[in-house]
Amino acid sequence: MTTLENNTIYFDARCSDDERRAGLYAGQLYVYSSRQSVAEFARFTRQMIEDAFGGRDPEQAQYDMPVEQFAELLGKLKPSFIHHPESKRHVVRIIEELGCDPERTYFDVPRMRSSTSDQYLTMGIAYAWHPHRDTWYSAPHCQINFWMPVYEIDANNGMAFHPRYWGEGVKNSSAGYNYYAWNQQHRGPGVEKIIKQDDRPLPKPLEAVALDPQIRLVCPVGGIIIFSGAQLHSSVPNTSGRTRYSVDFRTVHIDDARGRQGARNVDAACTGTTMRDYLRGTDHALLPEDVIALYNDGTEIAGQLRYQPH
């Protein structure tokens, strides 16, 4: 166990899911060493990536591919991974192995992320994330994030947390973000064509963010990092010489959602909600309408409430 500022990092914590969620809502971070379910998901993901690159080393392919070709490949690979039925099966196995109740835990489809080295591609399909909270993007404050590397990572190509801001607000542009408008206007095919300038209205800080102190957690392939969607985090500028591939997915617990439990909102002003996206671990049913209704804010009369892939 390591402490920095008001955050505690728990390694292989022996606690219940209820206790862990309470810790996450208080700003704690949880890291787990290799688990069979996570290792199997990483292996499945690597196979999809390597098949897509057709014999090229995916971590080094950026050095012998035009950036447009690289982005086009990711533009096909990532949606295929997201909506592959095996991806959902692996997510459920992970949450079960980590002690979550699949009957009461709802998950969002997993995302494959890529971070290229030395500014090769930092826009669109391989966006290099500025400091942000998921709660700026209409995530509920009871959302919990799971992040896992697909290939080995180091401190120069992973993710950073900024613990100073757990209880301190950051002036940001989330007030201009509505999830339903985002689904309708900015999701789907075309993001792979964004190469040089990304003009999408992604909520960002409107003031300088002190990146230090920061926490960079390096776990092995098969390991996983769990954190609150309200944690301020960012992509580490990749100087490793290798493209980093990772997977993340999000969960909500129905009891916390129904009771409006979760981390404190210090600065999110977005509208809409992602609550219609989560699937029950046992049968992939959506959250009940009465729970979703608790998060309605009047903007659900327009836009696309739940993204439907083309």
Residue pairs with C-beta under 8 A, 6 or more apart in sequence:
1 8
1 9
1 10
1 11
2 8
2 9
2 11
3 9
4 163
4 213
4 215
5 163
5 164
5 166
5 213
6 27
6 163
6 166
6 167
7 27
7 28
7 29
7 161
7 163
7 166
7 215
8 23
8 28
8 29
9 28
9 29
9 30
9 31
9 215
9 217
10 23
10 28
10 29
10 30
10 31
11 31
11 32
11 33
12 31
12 32
12 33
13 20
13 23
13 30
15 23
16 99
17 98
17 99
17 100
17 101
17 105
17 253
20 30
20 99
20 226
21 142
21 144
21 253
21 256
23 30
24 30
24 144
24 226
24 227
24 228
24 263
25 141
25 142
25 228
25 261
25 262
25 263
26 263
27 163
27 166
27 167
27 228
27 231
27 263
29 161
29 215
29 217
29 225
29 226
29 227
29 231
30 225
30 226
30 227
31 217
31 219
31 223
31 224
31 225
31 226
32 38
32 98
32 219
32 223
32 224
32 225
32 226
33 219
33 220
33 222
33 223
34 220
34 221
34 222
34 223
35 94
35 97
35 98
35 222
35 223
35 224
36 97
36 222
37 90
37 93
37 94
37 96
37 97
38 94
38 97
38 148
38 222
38 223
38 224
39 221
39 222
40 90
40 93
41 87
41 90
41 91
41 93
41 94
41 148
41 247
42 148
42 149
42 150
42 221
42 222
42 247
44 86
44 87
44 90
45 81
45 112
45 150
45 245
45 247
46 150
46 151
46 245
48 77
48 80
48 81
48 84
49 58
49 77
49 112
49 150
49 245
50 58
52 58
52 73
52 76
52 77
52 80
53 61
53 73
56 64
56 65
58 151
58 243
58 245
59 151
59 242
59 243
59 244
59 245
60 242
60 243
61 70
61 243
62 70
62 116
62 117
62 120
62 121
62 243
65 73
67 120
67 121
67 195
68 195
70 116
70 120
70 121
71 121
71 124
71 125
71 126
71 192
71 193
71 194
71 195
72 192
74 114
74 125
74 126
74 192
75 125
75 189
75 191
75 192
75 193
76 192
77 112
78 111
78 112
78 125
79 309
81 87
81 110
81 112
82 109
82 110
82 111
82 112
82 309
83 109
83 309
87 109
87 110
88 107
88 109
88 110
88 279
88 284
90 110
91 107
91 109
91 110
91 249
92 102
92 107
92 281
94 146
94 224
95 102
95 105
95 107
95 146
95 251
95 281
96 102
96 281
98 224
98 226
100 251
100 253
100 281
101 281
102 280
102 281
102 282
103 280
103 281
103 282
104 253
104 254
104 255
105 251
105 252
105 253
105 254
105 280
105 281
106 251
106 252
106 253
106 254
106 257
106 278
106 279
106 280
106 281
106 287
107 249
107 250
107 251
107 278
107 279
107 281
108 249
108 250
108 251
108 274
108 277
108 278
108 279
109 249
109 277
109 279
110 247
110 248
110 249
111 247
111 248
111 249
112 150
112 245
112 246
112 247
113 244
113 245
113 246
113 247
113 248
114 125
114 126
114 243
114 244
114 245
114 246
115 126
115 128
115 157
115 235
115 236
115 238
115 243
115 244
115 246
116 122
116 126
116 238
116 243
117 157
117 238
117 239
117 240
117 241
117 242
117 243
118 238
118 239
118 241
120 243
121 195
122 128
123 194
123 195
123 196
123 197
123 198
124 191
124 192
124 193
124 194
124 195
124 198
125 191
125 192
125 194
127 198
127 202
128 235
128 237
128 238
129 233
129 234
129 235
130 202
130 204
130 205
130 234
130 235
131 162
131 165
131 170
131 205
131 209
131 211
131 232
131 233
131 234
132 172
132 202
132 203
132 204
132 205
132 232
132 233
132 234
133 229
133 230
133 231
133 232
133 233
133 267
133 268
134 143
134 145
134 229
134 230
134 250
135 141
135 143
135 229
135 230
135 263
135 265
135 268
135 270
136 172
136 174
136 177
136 203
136 267
136 268
136 270
137 174
137 177
137 179
137 182
137 203
137 270
137 274
138 177
138 178
138 179
138 182
138 270
138 271
138 272
138 273
138 274
139 229
139 250
139 274
140 229
140 252
140 257
140 262
140 273
140 274
140 275
140 295
141 229
141 230
141 262
141 263
141 264
141 265
141 268
142 252
142 253
142 256
142 257
142 260
142 261
142 262
142 263
143 228
143 229
143 250
143 251
143 252
143 262
143 274
144 226
144 227
144 228
144 229
144 250
144 251
144 252
144 253
145 226
145 227
145 228
145 229
145 231
145 248
145 249
145 250
146 224
146 225
146 226
146 248
146 249
146 250
146 251
147 159
147 224
147 225
147 226
147 227
147 246
147 247
147 248
148 219
148 221
148 223
148 224
148 225
148 246
148 247
148 248
149 158
149 219
149 220
149 221
149 223
149 244
149 245
149 246
150 221
150 245
150 246
150 247
151 221
151 242
151 244
151 245
152 220
152 221
153 218
153 219
153 244
153 246
154 218
154 240
155 216
155 218
155 236
156 236
156 238
156 239
156 240
157 236
157 238
157 239
157 240
157 242
157 244
158 216
158 217
158 218
158 236
158 244
158 246
159 216
159 217
159 225
159 233
159 234
159 235
159 236
159 246
160 211
160 214
160 215
160 216
160 233
160 234
160 235
160 236
161 214
161 215
161 216
161 217
161 227
161 231
161 232
161 233
162 209
162 210
162 211
162 213
162 214
162 215
162 232
162 233
162 234
163 213
163 214
163 215
164 210
164 213
165 209
165 232
165 266
166 230
166 231
166 232
167 264
167 266
168 266
169 266
169 267
170 205
170 207
170 209
170 232
170 267
171 205
171 206
171 207
171 267
172 203
172 204
172 205
172 206
172 267
172 269
173 201
173 203
173 204
173 206
174 203
174 267
174 268
174 269
174 270
175 269
175 270
176 201
176 203
177 201
177 202
177 203
177 270
177 271
178 270
178 271
178 272
178 299
178 303
179 270
179 271
179 272
179 273
179 274
179 303
180 272
180 299
180 300
180 302
180 303
180 304
180 305
181 272
181 302
181 303
182 201
182 272
182 303
183 303
183 304
183 305
183 306
183 307
184 303
184 304
186 200
186 201
187 307
188 307
188 309
188 310
189 310
194 200
203 270
209 232
211 234
216 236
217 225
219 225
227 233
228 262
228 263
229 250
229 263
230 262
230 263
230 264
230 265
230 266
230 268
238 244
250 278
251 278
252 275
252 278
252 287
254 287
254 288
254 291
255 261
256 262
257 275
257 287
257 291
257 294
258 291
258 294
260 294
271 297
271 299
272 297
272 299
272 300
272 303
273 292
273 295
273 296
273 297
275 287
275 291
275 292
275 295
276 286
276 287
276 292
276 305
276 306
277 306
277 307
278 286
278 287
279 285
279 286
280 286
280 287
286 292
